[in-house]
Amino acid sequence: MASYEIIIYWSEDDQAYIGEVPELPGCAADGESYQETLANTETIIQEWIETAKSLGRPTPEPKGRLAYA
């Protein structure tokens, strides 16, 4: 599996952890725990890539860490 940056944070509005993948537009998942969110996000990355390939769309190469906090 490619190593895309995953940003996980707690959302008060959703009362859940949110995992976003900045390099893959619209690629996000949620979960009740950090670990569940990470697993769900890894699954959705694979589904995002499979969908892009099936539609003939390019898949960005992972760049690793995008920014520093």
Secondary structure by P-SEA (a helix, b strand, c coil): ccccbbbbbbbccccbbbbbbccccccccccccaaaaaaaaaaaaaaaaaaaaaacbbbbccccccccc
